[in-house]
């Protein structure tokens, strides 16, 4: 049976930090080149989803991996607590409004998966509703891939219980990070085992595959994400369009 506890949150043994950081820099630069072609060609789009426990490094991953991308072709959407207007619609309404048009890269910092994670952990919805939401998520992601020419990259940022405590404490101790501190993060930490179960279910019950990223060492996190995204974009055979003769 699949369990996140059996998957390392640290880099493989004998991984050379400086070598990996150099490879990451090359990958990040290559992503910038590929994004330029993606934006010019306007044939495909890329949707990147980051999910993970508090302090797993979602913001840092966005900042480091996509720093060579042109701002015109990329957008980051952070999903917070639904607004009154969003709650008046189905749970995917606010998500679908932000999927990328052809040529664009959109990054979801948290996503529709919150509806089968925090909602389930706190038992705000029953299991019948959770089943229905998983069906809807699979249909939604299939729609994006088959009819929207959207490449879907889903990342679970896998942090250890011990490392999360260090990261959360740093938000208290480090003046430049105190703006990130929320008492609620420590409260949610108390439901760690429930969250792990719900993440395991989300990873197993959705059809579009996930990449599980070890994030205790942030330099290795960036490498895994950059390598995955670069590989996906390379497979598209992106090209600059020819001059149009109209």
Residue pairs with C-beta under 8 A, 6 or more apart in sequence:
2 200
2 203
2 204
3 200
4 158
4 196
4 199
4 200
4 212
5 196
7 158
7 212
7 214
8 214
9 158
9 159
9 160
9 163
9 214
9 215
9 216
10 160
10 214
10 216
10 217
10 220
11 20
11 214
11 217
11 220
15 220
17 217
17 219
20 219
20 220
20 223
21 219
21 223
23 223
23 227
24 64
24 219
24 222
24 223
24 226
24 227
27 223
27 226
27 227
27 230
28 64
28 65
28 66
28 67
28 68
28 222
28 226
29 68
30 230
31 65
31 66
31 68
31 69
31 226
31 229
31 230
31 233
32 68
32 69
32 70
33 68
34 230
34 233
34 234
34 238
35 66
35 68
35 69
35 70
35 73
35 74
35 105
35 233
36 70
36 73
37 238
37 239
37 240
38 44
38 45
38 46
38 73
38 103
38 104
38 105
38 233
38 236
38 238
39 70
39 72
39 73
39 103
39 104
40 103
40 240
40 241
41 103
41 238
41 239
41 240
41 241
42 102
42 103
43 102
43 103
43 149
43 236
44 102
44 103
44 149
44 150
44 151
44 236
44 238
45 99
45 100
45 101
45 102
45 103
45 104
45 105
45 106
45 148
45 149
45 150
45 151
46 100
46 104
46 105
46 106
46 150
46 151
46 153
46 229
46 232
46 233
47 99
47 100
47 105
47 106
47 108
47 144
47 150
47 151
47 152
47 153
48 105
48 106
48 107
48 108
48 153
48 155
48 229
49 107
49 108
49 111
49 113
49 152
49 153
49 154
49 155
50 58
50 61
50 62
50 107
50 108
50 109
50 110
50 111
50 155
50 157
51 110
51 111
51 113
51 117
51 154
51 155
51 156
51 157
51 199
51 202
52 58
52 155
52 156
52 157
52 158
52 159
52 215
53 157
53 159
53 164
53 188
53 189
53 192
53 195
54 164
54 168
54 182
54 185
54 188
54 189
55 159
55 164
55 167
55 168
55 171
55 185
56 157
56 158
56 159
56 164
56 167
56 215
57 157
57 159
57 167
57 215
57 218
57 221
58 109
58 110
58 157
59 109
60 218
60 221
60 222
61 155
61 157
61 221
61 222
61 225
62 76
62 107
62 109
64 218
64 222
65 222
65 225
65 226
65 229
66 74
66 105
66 107
69 105
73 103
73 104
73 105
74 104
74 105
74 106
74 107
75 98
75 100
75 104
75 105
75 106
75 107
76 106
76 107
76 109
77 98
77 106
77 107
77 108
77 109
78 109
78 110
79 94
79 95
79 108
79 109
79 110
79 111
79 112
79 114
80 110
82 94
83 94
86 93
86 94
90 136
91 112
91 115
91 133
91 136
92 112
92 136
92 137
92 140
95 108
95 111
95 112
95 140
96 140
98 106
98 108
99 106
99 144
99 148
99 150
100 106
100 150
102 148
102 149
112 137
112 140
113 137
113 202
115 125
115 133
116 130
116 133
116 134
116 137
116 198
116 201
116 202
117 195
117 198
117 199
117 202
118 188
119 125
119 130
120 130
120 198
121 191
121 194
121 195
121 198
122 191
125 133
134 202
134 205
134 206
137 206
138 206
138 207
138 208
141 152
141 206
141 207
141 208
142 207
142 208
144 150
144 152
145 151
145 152
145 208
151 232
151 233
151 236
152 208
153 211
153 228
153 229
153 232
154 206
154 208
154 209
154 210
154 211
155 210
155 211
155 213
155 225
155 228
156 199
156 203
156 210
156 211
156 212
156 213
157 213
157 215
157 221
158 212
158 213
158 214
158 215
159 167
159 215
159 216
160 216
161 192
163 215
163 216
164 189
165 189
168 181
168 185
168 186
168 189
170 177
171 177
171 178
171 180
171 181
171 185
172 178
172 181
188 195
203 210
203 212
211 224
211 225
211 228
213 221
213 224
213 225
214 220
214 221
214 224
215 221
